[in-house]
Structure formats: C-alpha cells, structure tokens
Amino acid sequence: MDLKWRRSDLYALLWHQLGNDPEAGGAFREWVAAMHGEPFEPIEIDGAVAYVVPEALRTRDAAQAELLNAIASPFMGRNRRRGKTHTWLPTHLADAKGQISPRSFLVALKEAQKITEQRYAEAGVLLYFEGIKQGVQEASSIRLAELREDYPWVRQILEPLEGMTVPASAEEFYARWRESGVLEAIRKSADEDEDGGEGEGQRPYLPPHALETPTAGRCKEDALIEAAIEIGVMSRTADGRMNIPDLFRVAAGIGRRGGVRAIR
C-alpha cells in the first residue's frame, strides 16, 4: 500500500509544525484563533501536551488557502498569471507520478522563509514568491541527492541532459546519452561494484532492471526512459515527448520554459 500525501495533508503538516513549535507555537495558535476563528485543541500524549490542527485547516482547501495567503504571496509573481501559491508549491514539488515528499515540502518552505527574511523583508510577508522559488531549488537538490542514494544510475542519465530544455523528444535524450556513453558507464559501474570496487556509495550497484530485459524492437536507451518513468523521474506528455518534473529537473540543470530556474 502506497502512502500518498495529498495537498491538504501537506498543509495540515505545516500548520501542525507551526502550531506545535516550542518557541513560536503559542503565538501562531493565538493568531490563527483570533484572525481566522480556528482554535487548536490541546491533547495530552504520554504526559506531554500537543495541539491538534483544527479540522477545517486539515481538510478544507479554501481554509488552507486563506491561511497560506495571510503569510505568503498569494501568487507566484506580480499577478495571478504565474499561478496561485497554494496550488503552485505542491505541484512543483511532485515527482512524475504526482507524489510529494513531506520532507521536500517542509524543506522548501523553511528555505523560502529564510530567503524572504534575508532578501525580501520589505515584501511584508513571511514567504515571498521569489523565496519560494529558491526554496524549491533547495528541495530539488536534496531530493535528487536522496534519489541517487537509492538509484546511483540516476546521476548518469541526468548529467548528460544538463542545459537542455524539456519537454523534448525521446530521440534528443538518446542522442545525449549515446554521445556521453551512458549505457557503457552504467554497465561499468555495476561491474566494478560486483567485483568489489569502489563504486558510487561503496555498495552494490544494480543497473536498471529494464536494461537486463529490454522490450523487443526497442533500443536500450528506451529502457533507460522506462526505468526513469518507473521511479517517477520522467513522464511522457500527451504528444509523446519526455518531461522531467521540477523536483528533479531544477537540481540537474535542465530547463523548462516558464518553470523554476534550473541550478547551473
């Protein structure tokens, strides 16, 4: 059974973190109750008191958006054309399967608050849209590093794509991988680890399973795409091109028109 975090779950987690913060939790709870009419209820757990997020702020989309807009830029730009912050943030932290790590969500917001305080204090909000974009960059770097721990070959398939713009045709991916010798590099890394070498992470390195059982009539580079789709790093658009979500694209230095700026 997959544990999937919905958007409402992520914002409920944020309010829980703020409402139970040892230093600022009391002030946040009082402000929410006074300004939004939603009191946190105290409960005792093993002798310690915790504060339960009000039901409306756990489940109601409109209530969550209203509270977020009181502390953040309502839009991801000067006007609504860039999208509403409430929906933009989870969307840009999702993998290609639409799944969002709660750690990525909290990391992005923590970094956004720090950047806002340091560079955009005059904006009059705790989370300014430029800070949020940089928060997504930080979350992207951390999530990509985590993914590489589980799938070391992800580094080898993304590095040759640096500087390109997605969505792009599968053939563009194939060309970059062939020019960089990606298939050979993956096989070599796996063989070195099997022989007890100093492979990435100094632990057994299994190549993508799809490479061992390629689909008849398709090139082996296509097996890399299938492997990346399987773990949520890539997806196919309606017109058959390949896309990479911001969560991985940004830290890998891959561009997208109108998207969060890639880290170069």
C-alpha positions as CSV (number, residue, x, y, z in Angstrom):
1,M,0.0,0.0,0.0
2,D,1.5,3.3,-1.1
3,L,1.4,6.3,1.4
4,K,0.4,9.2,-0.8
5,W,0.5,12.7,0.6
6,R,-2.4,14.9,-0.7
7,R,-2.1,18.6,-0.9
8,S,-4.4,19.0,2.1
9,D,-2.2,16.6,4.1
10,L,0.9,18.7,3.4
11,Y,-0.6,21.9,4.5
12,A,-2.1,20.2,7.6
13,L,1.5,19.1,8.4
14,L,2.7,22.7,8.0
15,W,0.1,24.0,10.4
16,H,0.9,21.2,12.9
17,Q,4.6,22.1,12.8
18,L,3.9,25.8,13.3
19,G,1.3,25.3,15.9
20,N,3.5,23.0,18.0
21,D,6.8,24.8,17.6
22,P,8.3,25.1,21.1
23,E,9.1,28.8,20.7
24,A,6.5,30.3,18.3
25,G,3.7,27.8,18.5
26,G,1.7,29.7,21.1
27,A,1.8,32.9,19.1
28,F,0.8,31.1,15.9
29,R,-2.1,29.4,17.6
30,E,-3.4,32.6,19.1
31,W,-3.1,34.4,15.8
32,V,-5.0,31.6,14.0
33,A,-7.7,31.6,16.6
34,A,-8.1,35.4,16.6
35,M,-7.8,36.1,12.9
36,H,-9.4,33.0,11.4
37,G,-11.6,31.7,14.2
38,E,-9.9,28.3,14.3
39,P,-8.7,27.3,17.7
40,F,-6.1,24.5,18.2
41,E,-7.3,21.8,20.7
42,P,-4.8,20.6,23.3
43,I,-4.4,16.9,23.9
44,E,-2.1,15.0,26.3
45,I,0.1,12.3,24.9
46,D,2.3,10.4,27.4
47,G,2.3,13.3,29.7
48,A,3.1,15.9,27.1
49,V,0.7,18.3,25.5
50,A,0.2,18.6,21.8
51,Y,-2.1,20.8,19.8
52,V,-4.4,19.4,17.2
53,V,-4.8,21.3,13.9
54,P,-8.5,22.4,13.5
55,E,-10.4,20.2,11.2
56,A,-11.1,23.0,8.6
57,L,-7.3,23.6,8.4
58,R,-6.7,19.9,7.9
59,T,-9.3,19.2,5.3
60,R,-10.8,22.3,3.7
61,D,-9.0,23.6,0.6
62,A,-10.4,27.1,0.9
63,A,-9.5,27.4,4.6
64,Q,-5.9,26.3,3.9
65,A,-5.5,28.7,1.0
66,E,-6.9,31.6,3.1
67,L,-4.4,30.9,5.9
68,L,-1.5,30.5,3.5
69,N,-2.3,33.8,1.7
70,A,-2.1,35.6,5.1
71,I,1.6,34.7,5.4
72,A,2.7,34.2,1.8
73,S,2.5,35.9,-1.6
74,P,-0.9,34.9,-3.0
75,F,0.6,34.4,-6.5
76,M,3.9,33.2,-7.7
77,G,4.6,36.5,-9.4
78,R,3.3,40.1,-9.6
79,N,-0.2,38.8,-10.6
80,R,-2.3,35.7,-10.9
81,R,-0.8,34.8,-14.3
82,R,2.1,33.0,-12.6
83,G,-0.4,30.8,-10.6
84,K,-1.7,30.7,-7.1
85,T,0.9,29.9,-4.5
86,H,-1.4,27.5,-2.7
87,T,-1.5,25.1,-5.7
88,W,1.8,26.0,-7.3
89,L,4.0,24.9,-4.5
90,P,2.8,21.3,-4.2
91,T,2.7,20.9,-8.0
92,H,6.3,21.9,-8.4
93,L,7.5,19.6,-5.6
94,A,5.8,16.5,-7.1
95,D,7.6,13.7,-8.9
96,A,6.4,12.5,-12.3
97,K,3.8,10.3,-10.6
98,G,2.3,13.2,-8.7
99,Q,3.8,12.1,-5.3
100,I,5.2,14.6,-2.9
101,S,7.6,14.0,-0.1
102,P,6.6,15.8,3.1
103,R,10.3,16.5,3.7
104,S,10.7,18.2,0.4
105,F,7.6,20.4,1.2
106,L,8.9,21.5,4.6
107,V,12.5,22.0,3.3
108,A,11.2,24.3,0.5
109,L,9.2,26.3,3.0
110,K,11.9,26.6,5.5
111,E,14.4,27.8,2.9
112,A,11.7,30.1,1.4
113,Q,11.2,31.8,4.8
114,K,15.0,32.2,5.3
115,I,15.5,33.7,1.9
116,T,12.4,36.0,2.3
117,E,13.8,37.3,5.6
118,Q,17.3,37.9,4.2
119,R,16.4,39.4,0.8
120,Y,12.8,40.4,0.6
121,A,11.9,41.7,4.1
122,E,10.2,44.7,2.5
123,A,7.6,42.5,0.9
124,G,5.7,42.3,4.1
125,V,5.1,38.5,4.0
126,L,6.8,35.6,5.6
127,L,7.0,33.7,2.3
128,Y,7.7,35.8,-0.8
129,F,7.3,34.2,-4.1
130,E,11.0,34.6,-5.1
131,G,11.9,33.0,-1.8
132,I,9.5,30.1,-2.5
133,K,11.1,29.5,-5.9
134,Q,14.5,29.3,-4.3
135,G,13.1,27.0,-1.6
136,V,12.0,24.7,-4.4
137,Q,15.6,24.8,-5.7
138,E,16.9,23.7,-2.3
139,A,14.3,20.9,-2.0
140,S,15.2,19.8,-5.5
141,S,18.9,19.5,-4.7
142,I,18.1,17.4,-1.5
143,R,15.5,15.2,-3.1
144,L,17.8,14.4,-6.1
145,A,20.6,13.5,-3.8
146,E,18.3,11.2,-1.9
147,L,17.2,9.5,-5.1
148,R,20.8,9.0,-6.2
149,E,21.4,7.1,-2.9
150,D,18.7,4.6,-3.9
151,Y,19.4,4.6,-7.7
152,P,23.0,5.6,-8.4
153,W,22.4,5.4,-12.1
154,V,20.1,8.4,-12.0
155,R,23.2,10.6,-11.9
156,Q,24.5,9.0,-15.0
157,I,21.3,9.5,-17.0
158,L,20.7,13.1,-15.9
159,E,24.2,14.6,-16.1
160,P,24.3,14.5,-19.9
161,L,20.9,16.3,-20.1
162,E,22.2,19.4,-18.3
163,G,21.5,22.5,-20.3
164,M,18.7,21.0,-22.5
165,T,15.1,22.1,-22.3
166,V,12.1,19.8,-21.6
167,P,9.7,18.6,-22.8
168,A,11.9,17.1,-25.5
169,S,11.7,14.1,-27.9
170,A,13.0,10.8,-26.8
171,E,15.5,11.0,-29.7
172,E,17.1,14.0,-28.1
173,F,17.6,12.0,-24.9
174,Y,19.0,9.1,-26.9
175,A,21.5,11.4,-28.7
176,R,22.9,12.9,-25.5
177,W,23.2,9.5,-23.8
178,R,24.9,8.0,-26.8
179,E,27.3,10.9,-27.1
180,S,28.2,10.5,-23.4
181,G,28.4,6.7,-23.4
182,V,25.8,6.4,-20.6
183,L,25.0,2.8,-21.2
184,E,28.6,1.7,-21.1
185,A,29.2,3.9,-17.9
186,I,26.2,2.2,-16.1
187,R,27.4,-1.3,-17.0
188,K,31.0,-0.4,-15.9
189,S,29.9,1.0,-12.6
190,A,27.7,-2.1,-11.9
191,D,30.5,-4.5,-12.9
192,E,33.0,-2.6,-10.6
193,D,30.7,-2.9,-7.7
194,E,30.1,-6.6,-8.3
195,D,33.8,-7.1,-8.4
196,G,34.2,-5.3,-5.0
197,G,35.3,-2.0,-6.5
198,E,34.8,1.5,-5.1
199,G,31.5,2.1,-6.9
200,E,29.3,5.1,-6.1
201,G,28.3,4.9,-2.5
202,Q,30.7,2.0,-2.0
203,R,27.8,-0.5,-2.0
204,P,26.3,-2.9,-4.6
205,Y,25.1,-1.0,-7.6
206,L,22.2,-2.6,-9.5
207,P,21.6,-1.2,-13.0
208,P,18.0,-0.5,-14.1
209,H,16.1,-3.8,-14.4
210,A,14.8,-2.7,-17.8
211,L,18.3,-2.8,-19.2
212,E,18.5,-6.5,-18.4
213,T,15.1,-7.3,-20.0
214,P,14.7,-4.7,-22.9
215,T,11.5,-4.7,-24.8
216,A,11.8,-6.4,-28.2
217,G,12.2,-4.0,-31.1
218,R,13.2,-1.0,-28.9
219,C,16.7,0.4,-28.4
220,K,18.4,0.1,-25.0
221,E,18.2,3.8,-24.4
222,D,14.4,3.4,-24.4
223,A,14.9,1.0,-21.4
224,L,16.5,3.9,-19.5
225,I,13.5,6.0,-20.1
226,E,11.2,3.3,-18.9
227,A,13.3,2.9,-15.8
228,A,13.1,6.6,-15.1
229,I,9.4,6.6,-15.6
230,E,9.0,3.7,-13.2
231,I,10.7,5.7,-10.4
232,G,8.9,9.0,-11.1
233,V,11.8,10.9,-12.7
234,M,10.3,11.2,-16.1
235,S,6.9,11.1,-17.8
236,R,5.5,11.2,-21.3
237,T,3.4,14.2,-22.5
238,A,0.3,13.8,-24.5
239,D,2.2,14.3,-27.7
240,G,4.8,11.6,-26.8
241,R,7.7,13.9,-25.7
242,M,9.6,13.3,-22.5
243,N,9.2,15.6,-19.5
244,I,11.1,15.8,-16.1
245,P,9.3,17.3,-13.1
246,D,10.8,20.4,-11.4
247,L,11.6,18.3,-8.4
248,F,14.5,16.6,-10.3
249,R,14.9,19.0,-13.3
250,V,16.0,22.1,-11.3
251,A,18.9,20.5,-9.5
252,A,20.0,18.6,-12.6
253,G,20.4,21.9,-14.5
254,I,17.7,21.1,-17.0
255,G,15.5,23.9,-18.3
256,R,11.8,24.3,-18.9
257,R,10.0,27.3,-20.4
258,G,8.2,29.2,-17.7
259,G,9.4,26.8,-15.0
260,V,11.5,27.3,-11.9
261,R,15.1,28.4,-12.9
262,A,17.4,25.4,-13.1
263,I,20.5,25.4,-10.9
264,R,23.6,25.8,-13.1
